[in-house]
Amino acid sequence: MGTEHSKSEQRSMFFLRKGPKLPAWEDALLSGKEPKSLLKRGLRYVSLSLIMKGMTSAPDFLWGLPEVQKLNLSRNQLVVIPPSLGKLDRLVVLNLGGNCLKCLPKEIGLLRNLKVLFVNMNRLTEVPAELSLCRKLEVLSLSHNCISQLPLSFTDLTSLRKLNLSNNRFMQIPLCIFALRSLDFLHLGSNRLENIAESVQYLVNLQIFIVENNNIRTLPRSLCFITALELLNVDYNAIQTLPDNLYLLRRLPRIAWNPMDKGLHIAHNPLSRPLPEVLEGGLDVLFNYLKEKKEHN
């Protein structure tokens, strides 16, 4: 009896020592070490990178690292980010791109130091209004999701300079965007836009404006008052005519063909004649044509 009891006790102790099996990615990450050992302390930021670790959920130890300022959880299979995210209130850069997120927790609004946020290539259908509490936010990428509208409170993101909303389901440019006067980069390519509102003129600091691959038929005259524009991409739309005062956009250096080149991108539109022939002469010829046309009218 004593021997059997001793063997049973040994088996129990073995399983107690073994404990619950950690997910493979977490076991590989920690390997018995302290979570803080994963942090990298640079000259400016304390960072943590967990790219491509096969994670389906964020590790619990993460929320006990309030000192982290740059966090990269991209290219995993994360389905949800818990409310505990709000504990990381020193975050300056957060990358959640390339996951399976359908929503963001409202506690993201507690990240008052956040300047850069990537949530591209997920499955978002909406954006929490609380994100507008991140008043220091300068760069926001929500591309490659399923978003069709933004909360009106986005007007509070007055520090936002770069906004990528490409490859979503917008049928019109959200009105709140026109209040973001600090924007210098706006990407709305590959949506379902049919027009650009005249209110676009309020984006006076816009330098790069991309609306390629939509269903836009005309460009508003007010677009021509954004004289800071250096890249205007309206490729692959349904544009037939151009506003006469387009020549005011003097910072556009050329007719451009390569996607990242500065200039006017206007390929693959059903332009009415003689515009296709005029464009063959280059941007200066186009501007002179439009200016003369306006003077004769």
Number of C-alpha atoms within 10 A of each C-alpha: 5 6 8 9 9 10 11 11 11 12 10 11 12 11 10 10 8 9 9 8 8 9 14 11 15 16 12 11 16 13 9 8 10 10 14 15 10 14 16 14 12 8 6 7 16 17 19 20 15 17 17 15 17 15 21 15 14 19 11 10 11 17 16 13 16 14 16 23 21 20 22 17 21 23 20 20 19 21 17 16 17 16 13 14 21 19 18 22 18 20 26 22 20 19 19 22 24 21 22 19 21 17 17 19 17 16 18 25 20 19 24 20 18 25 19 19 20 19 23 24 21 23 20 21 16 16 20 17 15 18 24 21 19 22 19 18 24 19 19 18 19 23 24 22 22 19 20 19 18 18 16 13 14 24 16 16 22 18 17 24 19 19 20 19 24 24 22 22 19 22 15 17 22 15 17 16 20 18 17 23 19 17 24 19 20 20 19 24 24 22 24 20 21 17 17 17 17 13 15 21 19 17 22 19 18 25 20 20 19 20 26 24 22 22 19 22 19 16 19 18 16 17 23 20 18 19 19 18 24 20 26 23 24 24 22 20 22 18 20 15 15 16 15 19 17 20 19 15 21 17 17 21 16 17 22 20 15 9 12 11 16 21 24 22 24 20 19 14 18 16 17 12 10 9 16 14 12 17 17 11 11 14 20 16 13 19 20 14 17 20 17 11 12 12 8 7 7
